[in-house]
Amino acid sequence: MLGGTAASAVLLHGQSLFGAPVGAAQLAPAEDAFLDELERRGCQYFWDQASTKTGQVRDRAATVGKESRPATSIAATGFGLSALCIAHMHGYLPANDVRERVLTTLRYHLEHLPHSHGFFYHFNDIESGKRLWQCEVSSIDTTIFLCGALTCRAYFSGEGPDAQIRDLATKLYERVEWPWMLNNGATFSMGWRPESGFLSSRWAQYCELMMLYLLGIGSPTNPVAPQTWQNFTRPYIDYAGFHYISSNAPLFTHQYSHAWFDFRHRQDKYADYFANSILATRAHKVFCLSYKKMYSDDFWGLTASDSDHGYMVWGGPPVLRPVDGTVVPCAAAGSLPFLPKDCLHTLIAMKDRYGKYAWGRYGFCDAFHPDAQWYDADVLGIDQGISVLMAENLRSGFVWDTFMKNPDAVAAMKKVGFHPV
């Protein structure tokens, strides 16, 4: 269970610590309009930066101009499938075009994209599907793709093309051989390479891994035992009065599984993970604001992202990399359901103040550092994805409500002991 002074409060700044997110009914019109525009632009990324032939989504793209880099990310494609459901629901894109893109994506990944035991390579060529950079077959990134596919399976409920979508998504999920990725161990390997075999690193400590274990446990064809849920550790940290589970990792680790699995008002024997992510977000904001010359209520948020010194795994508390005044908008956007008012405030303030340079055709650039006069020239697919999905979860709970129509997800949570709070 969660403890400490932070967990004892019932309300903080008008937000319930353990309750549901604010929701559309409590959003001011200007706040809802901002989120709608953030989602619309983010969904446009997943439309523009995907192949019409394969449906694969680019790992990253330029904020302006035509993008030609061929690298896709299987995780970005998974976020994109969920974003297409959001675009279809809101009417951001033509309905029939969205449906055809989803069909193209699922069919290509089932019938053509290289895989091993159902798991996909992390990065591939956007048109040929060839593996790039001798990357690994990735357990967590394949899981993100499957979360997107299963969102489509639950959302497209009609006949004809919708039935094809459901069939393809089901086959993609059911062909994954989850026990293979355990590699005779107690926890999942992070991946496998044909040249060298399984990676030595394992998903053995709390982070974004919950969705990996739940999909593996819930598989109707090749499951792992429910006991594997007990096999990863859940270490606590204490910071500024906050006591919560964390693994010395960036803020996104408290967000990704929550984009699809609805952990609200549920807990297992270890924790209420939604409440845990609230505490992690609050602690992260306090950590950022401790650097008073760099951050403020109007300007905070770090996670793994680009920087003017290259890709950085920002985070805190504790510090993973030296903090220098860079801000990463998806840190706050990905935590919108956890700390709505605070996250909305900083996102809107950043757009108002820095939008001329930091806000473009796909919304915020990936990261920026105004004091250094650096604004990222790229957006990243996974950062766009978590922003779009969590914005919509705050507004309506749409992704949660849709994904949790999958009986395998519900069954998995029951098997590992989740019960109402």
Secondary structure as UniProt FT lines:
FT   HELIX           5..8
FT   STRAND          11..12
FT   TURN            13..14
FT   STRAND          15..16
FT   HELIX           24..26
FT   HELIX           29..48
FT   TURN            52..54
FT   STRAND          57..58
FT   STRAND          60..62
FT   STRAND          71..73
FT   HELIX           74..90
FT   HELIX           95..111
FT   STRAND          115..116
FT   TURN            117..118
FT   STRAND          119..121
FT   STRAND          123..125
FT   TURN            126..128
FT   TURN            133..134
FT   STRAND          137..138
FT   HELIX           139..155
FT   HELIX           161..174
FT   HELIX           178..182
FT   TURN            183..184
FT   STRAND          191..193
FT   TURN            194..196
FT   STRAND          197..198
FT   TURN            208..209
FT   HELIX           210..218
FT   HELIX           226..230
FT   STRAND          236..239
FT   TURN            240..241
FT   STRAND          242..245
FT   HELIX           251..254
FT   HELIX           256..260
FT   TURN            264..265
FT   STRAND          266..267
FT   HELIX           273..289
FT   TURN            292..294
FT   TURN            297..298
FT   STRAND          304..305
FT   TURN            308..309
FT   STRAND          312..313
FT   TURN            316..319
FT   HELIX           329..333
FT   TURN            334..338
FT   HELIX           340..358
FT   STRAND          359..360
FT   TURN            361..362
FT   STRAND          363..364
FT   STRAND          368..369
FT   HELIX           370..372
FT   STRAND          374..375
FT   STRAND          378..380
FT   HELIX           381..395
FT   HELIX           398..403
FT   TURN            404..405
FT   HELIX           407..415
FT   TURN            416..417
FT   STRAND          419..420
//
